[in-house]
Amino acid sequence: MSSRVEQLPSAPSSDRGFLGQPFALANLFGVEMWERFSFYGMQGILLYYLYYTVADGGLGLDKASAASIVGAYGGTVYLSTIVGAWVADRLLGSERTLFYSACLIMLGHISLALMPGLAGVGIGLIMIAFGSGGLKANATSLVGDLYAPDDERRDAGFSIFYMGINLGGLLGPLLTGWAQKNWGFHVGFGLAAVGMALGLIQYTLGRGRLNGVGSRVPNPLPAADRPRMMVSAAVAVVVVAALALTGVITADHLSTIVVTLTVVAAIAYFAVILTSRRITAQERSRVFAFIPMFIASAVFWSLFQQQFTTVAIYADERLDRNLFGWDFPPTWVQSIEPVFVIIFAGVFAAVWTKLGPRQPSSPMKFALGTGIMGLAFLCFIPMSGGGANSAPLLGLAGILLMFTFAELLLSPVGLSLSTKLAPAAFHTQMVALFFLSIALGSSLAGTLSGHYSPDHEVPYFATVGLASIGVGVVLAVVSPWIRKLMRGVN
């Protein structure tokens, strides 16, 4: 292996200052919580901003185009983790990349709050997407760096970190939805900007707690190659702008375009890592093991991320939102699932810690998560066929509880697994590969949502649900083979 690849420091196992975990986890927990507050707060009202009429403060787009934009934006967030991971591994290191990404996110929310029309949407979403991609990949990588490879606290630590994500996901839609209902969409977007500013302040004050974790650049880019990379980036920006201005890229096809780009990027990324001379035979085997997990993750997220497309439309038009004589905002539905995650994330963390080496393997956790997600969509079928505002709130809450169990089986485990299977030369970029599976699923959620119609609910929910269950069953069957490829990683 090349001597230029540096091993990153980790916190000592004796550091148990935050709920039995390294104390630096508290700072990463905080910045991710506020980033998720702004992210989910903005995304909670984004779809409605796009398709509500101008008289209601929206832009008046049709629902299919609005869902496509939301799906494409969600996919771009995770697709851009490639950029954030590459910058961290080749230019700045994880810690500085995270800090600058947080600044970019805040500027994006300010743009949405202050700039009217599609111009504000375009500029704001691009900055938020690339900033979120940089922050997500590197926050996850830094959490992984806090633990030695054999530290069994790792999965529990990621579950606690994930609780911070969902605490922000709970509060964001509640507060921005309330602000939007009372003062309009731009006040809601402004509140998201305030949340990110608080996260940035908190992280800045606590940066010293990392004690050098994430400060090194694992695989520095030679200075001679930097001008070429800058020119390539500039050309890419010009090409995308030209395609948008000439009408090649349109709103109703955005999510499909992001799906295509994500598939190409994932294939290329796997090829680059697997053919690299800087990885060992053991590391290469572990990357091969990640491929079926990547596919299952993409399927899972294509259903889960429909919370912001299909389920959002469902909450607005099909759900009975009368609560003791008061119709609560449809955005508040997006805070139900984070409540369940906050309740059960600690339970799952405690179970994994208690079981230790006896807990299910990562492939089995993925299989269970994907299967349960499919079952959740089948549970929409008994509520299908009613009129407007006919679906019971408790029914949807039960479905979102199943979303939660599926998410806790797959998402924090996937974050942890990506750090455990990562070759040393592609430390943060392996995390980006996991986020690429989320990018693919998120953009697919926008594309799939275009096929949803209240008039054809049963075929839609049945097809999507059964497909996800099928993937879960296949993964469970091949899990022993995957475990062999993982070479000792569980």
C-alpha positions in Angstrom: 0.0 0.0 0.0 1.2 3.5 -0.8 3.0 5.1 2.1 1.2 8.4 1.3 -2.0 7.0 2.8 -2.1 8.0 6.4 -3.9 6.2 9.2 -6.3 8.5 11.0 -6.2 8.9 14.8 -9.0 7.6 17.0 -10.2 8.4 20.5 -8.9 6.1 23.2 -11.3 3.4 24.4 -11.1 4.9 27.9 -12.9 8.1 26.6 -16.5 7.5 27.8 -17.5 11.1 28.5 -20.7 11.2 26.5 -23.2 8.4 27.4 -20.4 5.9 27.6 -19.0 7.1 24.2 -16.1 9.4 23.3 -16.9 13.0 24.4 -16.3 14.4 20.9 -19.4 12.5 19.8 -21.5 15.2 21.6 -20.2 17.9 19.3 -20.8 15.8 16.1 -24.2 14.9 17.5 -25.0 18.6 17.9 -23.9 19.8 14.5 -25.7 17.0 12.8 -28.9 17.6 14.9 -29.0 21.3 13.8 -28.2 20.4 10.2 -31.0 17.9 10.2 -33.3 20.5 11.8 -32.6 22.9 8.9 -32.7 20.1 6.3 -36.0 18.5 7.3 -37.5 21.8 8.3 -36.9 23.1 4.8 -37.8 19.9 3.0 -41.0 19.6 5.1 -42.5 22.7 3.4 -40.6 22.5 0.1 -43.0 20.3 -1.9 -46.0 22.4 -0.8 -44.1 25.6 -1.7 -43.6 24.1 -5.2 -47.2 22.9 -5.9 -49.4 25.2 -3.8 -51.0 28.0 -5.9 -49.6 31.5 -6.0 -52.6 32.7 -4.0 -51.5 30.3 -1.2 -47.9 31.5 -1.3 -46.6 28.7 -3.6 -45.2 28.6 -7.1 -48.1 26.7 -8.7 -46.2 23.8 -10.3 -48.0 20.5 -11.1 -47.5 17.7 -8.5 -45.5 15.5 -10.7 -42.9 18.2 -11.4 -42.8 19.2 -7.8 -42.2 15.7 -6.6 -39.5 15.3 -9.3 -37.7 18.4 -8.0 -37.9 17.2 -4.4 -36.7 13.7 -5.4 -33.9 15.2 -7.5 -32.8 17.5 -4.7 -32.8 14.6 -2.2 -30.8 12.5 -4.6 -28.3 15.4 -5.2 -27.7 15.8 -1.5 -26.4 12.3 -1.2 -24.8 12.2 -4.7 -22.8 15.3 -3.7 -21.3 13.3 -0.8 -18.8 12.1 -3.5 -17.6 15.6 -3.8 -17.5 16.1 0.0 -15.6 12.8 0.5 -13.2 13.6 -2.3 -12.4 17.0 -0.9 -11.8 15.5 2.5 -9.7 12.6 1.3 -7.6 14.7 -1.2 -7.6 18.3 -0.1 -8.8 19.4 3.3 -9.4 16.5 5.6 -12.8 15.5 7.1 -13.0 18.2 9.9 -12.4 21.3 7.8 -14.6 20.0 5.0 -17.4 19.6 7.5 -17.0 23.1 8.7 -17.0 24.8 5.3 -20.0 22.6 4.2 -22.0 23.9 7.2 -21.3 27.4 6.1 -22.5 26.6 2.6 -25.7 25.1 3.9 -26.5 28.2 5.9 -26.1 30.4 2.8 -28.4 28.1 0.9 -31.2 28.5 3.4 -30.7 32.3 3.5 -31.1 32.3 -0.3 -34.4 30.3 -0.1 -35.6 32.7 2.5 -34.8 35.9 0.7 -35.0 35.2 -3.0 -38.5 34.7 -4.5 -39.5 32.3 -7.3 -37.6 29.4 -9.0 -34.4 31.4 -8.9 -34.3 31.3 -5.2 -35.3 27.6 -5.3 -32.5 26.7 -7.7 -29.7 28.7 -6.1 -30.7 27.7 -2.5 -31.2 24.0 -3.2 -27.9 23.7 -5.0 -25.9 25.2 -2.1 -27.8 23.2 0.5 -27.4 20.0 -1.5 -23.6 20.3 -1.9 -23.2 21.6 1.6 -25.3 18.8 3.1 -23.4 16.2 1.0 -20.1 17.5 2.4 -21.3 17.6 5.9 -23.1 14.2 5.9 -20.2 12.2 4.5 -17.6 13.8 6.8 -19.7 13.8 10.0 -20.2 10.1 9.5 -16.6 9.5 8.8 -15.5 11.5 11.9 -17.9 9.5 14.1 -16.3 6.3 12.7 -12.8 7.8 13.5 -13.7 8.1 17.1 -13.5 4.3 17.5 -10.7 1.8 17.1 -11.6 -1.0 14.6 -12.3 -3.5 17.3 -14.3 -1.2 19.6 -17.7 -2.8 20.0 -19.2 0.6 21.1 -19.2 1.6 17.4 -22.8 0.5 16.4 -24.2 1.9 19.7 -22.3 5.2 19.0 -23.8 5.5 15.6 -27.3 4.8 17.0 -26.8 7.7 19.5 -25.5 9.9 16.6 -28.6 8.8 14.7 -30.8 9.9 17.6 -29.4 13.4 17.1 -30.3 13.3 13.4 -33.9 12.4 14.3 -34.2 15.0 17.1 -33.5 17.6 14.4 -35.9 15.8 12.0 -38.6 16.0 14.7 -38.3 19.7 15.5 -37.6 21.0 12.0 -40.9 20.2 10.3 -42.9 21.2 13.4 -41.4 24.7 13.7 -41.0 25.5 10.0 -44.6 24.1 9.3 -45.9 26.3 12.1 -44.0 29.3 10.7 -45.2 28.7 7.2 -48.8 28.3 8.2 -48.8 31.6 10.2 -46.4 33.8 8.3 -45.6 32.2 4.9 -43.1 29.9 3.3 -40.2 32.3 3.3 -40.4 32.8 7.1 -40.2 28.9 7.3 -37.1 28.9 5.1 -35.6 31.6 7.3 -36.2 29.6 10.4 -34.2 26.7 8.8 -31.4 29.2 8.2 -31.4 30.1 11.9 -31.2 26.5 12.9 -28.1 25.9 10.7 -26.5 29.0 12.1 -27.0 27.6 15.7 -25.4 24.4 14.6 -22.4 26.2 13.1 -21.9 28.2 16.2 -22.1 25.1 18.4 -19.6 23.2 16.3 -17.2 26.1 16.1 -17.1 26.3 19.9 -16.4 22.6 20.2 -14.0 21.9 17.4 -11.1 21.4 19.8 -12.8 18.4 21.4 -11.9 16.3 18.3 -8.2 16.5 19.3 -6.9 16.1 15.8 -9.4 13.5 14.6 -10.2 14.2 10.9 -7.5 16.8 10.6 -5.2 14.8 8.3 -5.6 14.4 4.6 -5.5 10.6 4.0 -4.5 10.7 0.3 -3.3 14.2 -0.7 -3.8 15.4 -4.2 -0.5 16.4 -5.8 -0.3 20.2 -6.3 0.4 19.7 -10.1 -3.1 18.0 -10.5 -5.1 20.8 -8.8 -5.5 23.1 -11.8 -6.8 20.3 -13.9 -9.4 19.4 -11.3 -10.5 23.1 -11.0 -10.9 23.3 -14.8 -13.0 20.1 -14.9 -15.3 21.4 -12.1 -15.8 24.7 -14.0 -16.6 22.9 -17.2 -19.2 20.7 -15.4 -20.9 23.7 -14.0 -21.1 25.4 -17.4 -22.4 22.3 -19.1 -25.2 21.8 -16.5 -26.2 25.5 -16.7 -26.3 25.3 -20.5 -28.5 22.2 -20.4 -30.9 23.9 -18.0 -31.1 27.1 -20.0 -31.7 25.3 -23.3 -34.5 23.2 -21.8 -32.7 19.8 -22.0 -33.0 19.6 -18.2 -36.7 20.1 -17.2 -38.4 19.9 -13.8 -40.4 16.8 -14.5 -37.4 14.8 -15.6 -35.0 16.0 -12.9 -35.3 12.9 -10.6 -34.8 10.5 -13.5 -31.7 12.4 -14.5 -30.3 12.2 -11.0 -31.1 8.4 -11.0 -29.0 8.0 -14.1 -26.1 10.1 -12.8 -26.1 8.2 -9.5 -26.0 4.7 -11.2 -23.1 5.9 -13.4 -21.3 7.4 -10.4 -21.8 4.3 -8.3 -20.5 1.9 -11.0 -17.5 4.2 -11.6 -16.8 4.5 -7.9 -16.8 0.8 -7.3 -14.6 0.3 -10.3 -12.1 2.9 -9.1 -11.8 1.4 -5.6 -11.7 -2.2 -6.8 -9.0 -1.6 -9.4 -6.9 0.6 -7.1 -3.4 -0.7 -6.4 -3.6 1.0 -2.9 -6.0 -1.6 -1.5 -5.2 -5.1 -0.2 -6.9 -8.4 -1.2 -8.8 -8.4 2.1 -10.0 -4.8 1.5 -11.0 -5.7 -2.1 -13.1 -8.7 -0.8 -14.9 -6.4 1.7 -15.7 -3.9 -1.1 -17.3 -6.7 -3.1 -19.3 -7.6 -0.1 -20.7 -4.1 0.0 -22.2 -4.3 -3.5 -25.4 -6.3 -2.6 -25.7 -4.2 0.5 -25.6 -1.1 -1.7 -28.5 -2.5 -3.9 -30.6 -3.3 -0.9 -30.0 0.1 0.6 -31.1 1.8 -2.6 -34.3 -0.2 -2.7 -35.0 0.6 1.0 -34.4 4.4 0.5 -36.6 4.5 -2.6 -39.5 3.6 -0.3 -38.4 5.5 2.8 -37.7 8.8 1.1 -41.3 8.8 -0.3 -42.1 10.4 3.1 -41.2 13.7 1.2 -43.1 12.9 -2.0 -45.9 10.3 -2.0 -46.6 10.4 1.8 -46.4 14.2 1.8 -49.1 14.4 -0.9 -51.1 11.7 1.0 -50.9 13.7 4.2 -52.1 16.8 2.4 -55.0 15.2 0.5 -55.9 11.8 1.9 -55.2 12.0 5.6 -57.8 13.0 8.3 -55.7 15.7 10.0 -58.5 16.8 12.4 -57.0 16.7 15.9 -59.5 17.6 18.6 -61.3 20.0 16.2 -58.1 21.6 14.8 -56.6 20.8 11.4 -52.8 20.6 12.0 -50.4 21.3 9.1 -49.6 18.4 6.8 -45.9 19.2 7.4 -46.3 17.9 10.9 -46.8 14.4 9.7 -43.1 14.3 8.8 -42.3 14.7 12.5 -44.1 11.5 13.5 -41.4 9.1 12.3 -38.5 11.0 14.1 -40.5 10.7 17.4 -40.5 7.0 17.0 -36.8 7.0 16.1 -35.9 9.0 19.2 -37.9 6.6 21.4 -36.5 3.4 19.9 -32.9 4.4 18.8 -31.7 4.0 22.4 -33.5 0.7 22.6 -31.8 -0.6 19.5 -28.4 0.7 20.7 -28.9 -1.0 24.0 -29.9 -4.3 22.3 -26.9 -4.3 20.0 -24.6 -3.5 23.0 -26.2 -6.3 25.1 -25.9 -8.9 22.4 -22.4 -7.9 21.4 -21.0 -10.6 19.1 -24.3 -12.5 19.2 -26.3 -9.8 17.4 -27.5 -10.4 13.8 -25.0 -9.9 11.0 -25.1 -6.7 9.0 -26.5 -8.4 5.9 -29.4 -9.9 8.0 -30.1 -6.5 9.5 -30.3 -5.1 5.9 -32.5 -7.9 4.8 -34.9 -7.3 7.7 -35.0 -3.5 7.2 -35.7 -3.9 3.4 -38.5 -6.5 4.1 -40.2 -4.5 6.8 -40.2 -1.4 4.6 -42.0 -3.4 1.9 -44.6 -4.6 4.5 -45.1 -0.9 5.6 -46.2 0.0 2.0 -48.6 -3.0 1.9 -50.2 -1.6 5.0 -51.4 1.4 3.0 -53.8 -0.9 1.1 -56.5 -1.3 3.8 -56.8 2.5 3.9 -57.0 2.9 0.1 -60.2 3.8 -1.8 -61.6 6.4 0.5 -62.2 10.0 -0.4 -60.4 13.2 0.7 -59.3 13.2 4.3 -60.5 9.7 4.9 -57.3 7.9 6.0 -57.0 7.6 9.8 -54.1 9.3 11.5 -53.5 6.2 13.7 -53.2 4.1 10.6 -50.5 6.3 9.1 -48.8 6.5 12.4 -48.6 2.7 12.6 -47.1 2.6 9.1 -44.5 5.2 10.1 -43.7 3.1 13.1 -42.8 0.3 10.7 -40.7 2.8 8.8 -38.8 3.4 12.0 -38.0 -0.2 12.8 -36.8 -0.7 9.2 -34.7 2.5 9.3 -33.0 1.5 12.6 -32.2 -1.9 11.2 -30.5 -0.5 8.1 -29.5 3.1 8.3 -27.2 3.5 11.3 -25.9 0.0 10.6 -25.1 1.0 7.1 -23.3 4.1 8.3 -21.2 2.0 10.7 -20.6 -0.8 8.1 -19.3 1.6 5.5 -16.6 2.7 7.9 -15.7 -0.9 8.9 -15.5 -2.1 5.3 -13.6 1.0 4.0 -10.1 0.5 2.6 -7.6 2.8 4.2 -7.0 4.7 0.9 -10.7 5.4 0.4 -11.7 6.2 4.0 -14.3 8.8 3.6 -15.1 7.9 0.0 -16.4 4.5 1.1 -18.9 6.4 3.3 -19.8 8.3 0.2 -20.7 5.1 -1.5 -23.3 4.3 1.2 -24.7 7.8 0.7 -24.8 7.1 -3.1 -27.2 4.3 -2.3 -29.4 6.9 -0.5 -29.0 9.2 -3.5 -30.2 6.6 -5.8 -33.1 5.7 -3.5 -34.0 9.4 -2.9 -34.2 10.3 -6.6 -36.1 7.1 -7.3 -38.6 8.2 -4.7 -39.3 11.3 -6.8 -39.6 9.2 -10.0 -41.9 6.6 -8.3 -44.1 9.2 -6.8 -45.0 10.4 -10.3 -46.8 7.1 -10.7 -48.8 7.5 -7.5 -52.5 8.4 -7.9 -55.3 8.3 -5.4 -57.3 6.5 -8.1 -54.8 3.7 -8.4 -53.5 3.4 -4.9 -53.7 -0.4 -4.4 -51.6 -1.4 -7.5 -49.0 1.2 -6.6 -48.6 0.2 -3.0 -48.7 -3.5 -3.7 -46.1 -3.4 -6.5 -43.6 -1.2 -4.5 -44.1 -3.1 -1.3 -43.8 -6.6 -2.8 -40.7 -5.6 -4.7 -39.0 -4.5 -1.5 -39.9 -7.6 0.3 -38.5 -9.7 -2.5 -35.1 -7.9 -2.3 -35.1 -8.5 1.5 -35.7 -12.2 1.0 -32.9 -12.6 -1.6 -30.5 -10.7 0.6 -31.3 -13.0 3.5 -30.6 -16.1 1.4 -27.2 -14.9 0.2 -26.1 -13.4 3.5 -23.8 -16.3 4.4 -21.8 -15.7 1.1 -21.7 -12.0 1.9 -20.3 -12.6 5.4 -17.5 -14.7 3.9 -16.6 -11.8 1.6 -16.6 -9.4 4.6 -13.5 -11.2 6.0 -14.3 -11.1 9.7 -16.4 -7.9 9.8 -19.8 -8.5 11.2 
